[in-house]
Amino acid sequence: MNIAYTESADGVTPAMLAGFFEGWPVAPSPDQHLEILRAADRVVLARDQHRVVGFITALTDGILAAYIPLLEVLPDHRGTGIGSELIARMLRALDGLYMVDLLCDPPAQAFYERCGMTRATGMLIRDRGALGRPDDRGSV
Ligand SMILES: CC(C)(COP(=O)(O)OP(=O)(O)OC[C@H]1O[C@@H](n2cnc3c(N)ncnc32)[C@H](O)[C@@H]1OP(=O)(O)O)[C@@H](O)C(=O)NCCC(=O)NCCS
């Protein structure tokens, strides 16, 4: 399998982003997904010939702190090292910052520990109305 990694969403179309946000009760549409990739301060994409098969985003002030809100690999590409490569590349891109944070469920903590991160406790708010009604979220 030939996977290329890029640090920009240039050339990506919404149609190339199908299949992500598996299991989310309210998921961004592919159009919104592309906007997210373009608006993030840092992005790393894993691409095969025709589509994006994995992605990671980060938001950062560029001085002190960064947050990694999203990391996902398409189900049929999992377990082949793509997720590890995406987080490794992102941590290199954020190297030098004091703090790099993300939230994850307990079963994923071992995965992030292997990538050099440390277990922690966090807090959050989720507003499921924030993405709009499905009919308002564009096509594809
Ligand atoms: C987490 C994710 C990105 C890992 O991608 P991947 O390409 O499969 O990762 P890799 O192939 O590099 O590594 C897979 C290893 O991580 C482990 N792992 C990853 N996520 C895990 C999870 N949620 N629970 C348990 N184990 C997990 C796998 O069991 C596997 O372990 P092994 O190497 O000992 O077999 C992918 O499983 C995914 O997209 N999950 C759904 C979205 C998600 O949970 N994102 C993270 C939100 S914090």
The ligand as an SDF file (V2000), in Angstrom:
LIG
                    3D

 48 50  0  0  0  0  0  0  0  0999 V2000
   -6.5810    5.6150   16.9290 C   0  0  0  0  0  0  0  0  0  0  0  0
   -6.2940    5.3710   15.4460 C   0  0  0  0  0  0  0  0  0  0  0  0
   -6.0360    6.7090   14.7590 C   0  0  0  0  0  0  0  0  0  0  0  0
   -5.0310    4.5120   15.3200 C   0  0  0  0  0  0  0  0  0  0  0  0
   -4.7200    4.4140   13.9480 O   0  0  0  0  0  0  0  0  0  0  0  0
   -3.9480    3.1330   13.3450 P   0  0  0  0  0  0  0  0  0  0  0  0
   -3.4920    3.5050   11.9910 O   0  0  0  0  0  0  0  0  0  0  0  0
   -4.7850    1.9240   13.4910 O   0  0  0  0  0  0  0  0  0  0  0  0
   -2.7100    3.0870   14.3610 O   0  0  0  0  0  0  0  0  0  0  0  0
   -1.4090    2.1860   14.2370 P   0  0  0  0  0  0  0  0  0  0  0  0
   -1.5720    1.1470   13.1820 O   0  0  0  0  0  0  0  0  0  0  0  0
   -0.2290    3.0780   14.1480 O   0  0  0  0  0  0  0  0  0  0  0  0
   -1.3620    1.5410   15.7010 O   0  0  0  0  0  0  0  0  0  0  0  0
   -2.3600    0.6460   16.0540 C   0  0  0  0  0  0  0  0  0  0  0  0
   -2.1170    0.2290   17.4800 C   0  0  0  0  0  0  0  0  0  0  0  0
   -2.7410    1.1510   18.3790 O   0  0  0  0  0  0  0  0  0  0  0  0
   -3.7310    0.4780   19.1490 C   0  0  0  0  0  0  0  0  0  0  0  0
   -4.8790    1.3640   19.3150 N   0  0  0  0  0  0  0  0  0  0  0  0
   -5.1520    2.4740   18.6350 C   0  0  0  0  0  0  0  0  0  0  0  0
   -6.2900    3.0300   19.0740 N   0  0  0  0  0  0  0  0  0  0  0  0
   -6.7370    2.2610   20.0290 C   0  0  0  0  0  0  0  0  0  0  0  0
   -7.8860    2.2940   20.8540 C   0  0  0  0  0  0  0  0  0  0  0  0
   -8.8020    3.2680   20.7830 N   0  0  0  0  0  0  0  0  0  0  0  0
   -8.0500    1.3090   21.7380 N   0  0  0  0  0  0  0  0  0  0  0  0
   -7.1420    0.3220   21.8340 C   0  0  0  0  0  0  0  0  0  0  0  0
   -6.0530    0.2240   21.0770 N   0  0  0  0  0  0  0  0  0  0  0  0
   -5.8510    1.1960   20.1920 C   0  0  0  0  0  0  0  0  0  0  0  0
   -4.0810   -0.7290   18.2930 C   0  0  0  0  0  0  0  0  0  0  0  0
   -4.6180   -1.7620   19.0540 O   0  0  0  0  0  0  0  0  0  0  0  0
   -2.7390   -1.1080   17.7120 C   0  0  0  0  0  0  0  0  0  0  0  0
   -1.9630   -1.7880   18.6710 O   0  0  0  0  0  0  0  0  0  0  0  0
   -0.8660   -2.8890   18.2300 P   0  0  0  0  0  0  0  0  0  0  0  0
    0.1370   -2.1690   17.3620 O   0  0  0  0  0  0  0  0  0  0  0  0
   -0.2990   -3.3650   19.5220 O   0  0  0  0  0  0  0  0  0  0  0  0
   -1.6340   -3.9240   17.4910 O   0  0  0  0  0  0  0  0  0  0  0  0
   -7.4510    4.5830   14.7570 C   0  0  0  0  0  0  0  0  0  0  0  0
   -7.7060    3.4100   15.4900 O   0  0  0  0  0  0  0  0  0  0  0  0
   -8.7260    5.3780   14.6290 C   0  0  0  0  0  0  0  0  0  0  0  0
   -8.8970    6.1560   13.7060 O   0  0  0  0  0  0  0  0  0  0  0  0
   -9.6670    5.1900   15.5820 N   0  0  0  0  0  0  0  0  0  0  0  0
  -10.9460    5.8980   15.5510 C   0  0  0  0  0  0  0  0  0  0  0  0
  -10.7820    7.3540   15.8890 C   0  0  0  0  0  0  0  0  0  0  0  0
  -10.0530    7.5360   17.1820 C   0  0  0  0  0  0  0  0  0  0  0  0
  -10.2560    6.8060   18.1570 O   0  0  0  0  0  0  0  0  0  0  0  0
   -9.1740    8.5480   17.1980 N   0  0  0  0  0  0  0  0  0  0  0  0
   -8.4150    8.8990   18.3540 C   0  0  0  0  0  0  0  0  0  0  0  0
   -9.2190    9.8670   19.1320 C   0  0  0  0  0  0  0  0  0  0  0  0
   -8.3000   10.3990   20.5300 S   0  0  0  0  0  0  0  0  0  0  0  0
  1  2  1  0
  2  3  1  0
  2  4  1  0
  2 36  1  0
  4  5  1  0
  5  6  1  0
  6  7  2  0
  6  8  1  0
  6  9  1  0
  9 10  1  0
 10 11  2  0
 10 12  1  0
 10 13  1  0
 13 14  1  0
 14 15  1  0
 15 16  1  0
 15 30  1  0
 16 17  1  0
 17 18  1  0
 17 28  1  0
 18 19  1  0
 18 27  1  0
 19 20  2  0
 20 21  1  0
 21 22  1  0
 21 27  2  0
 22 23  1  0
 22 24  2  0
 24 25  1  0
 25 26  2  0
 26 27  1  0
 28 29  1  0
 28 30  1  0
 30 31  1  0
 31 32  1  0
 32 33  2  0
 32 34  1  0
 32 35  1  0
 36 37  1  0
 36 38  1  0
 38 39  2  0
 38 40  1  0
 40 41  1  0
 41 42  1  0
 42 43  1  0
 43 44  2  0
 43 45  1  0
 45 46  1  0
 46 47  1  0
 47 48  1  0
M  END
$$$$
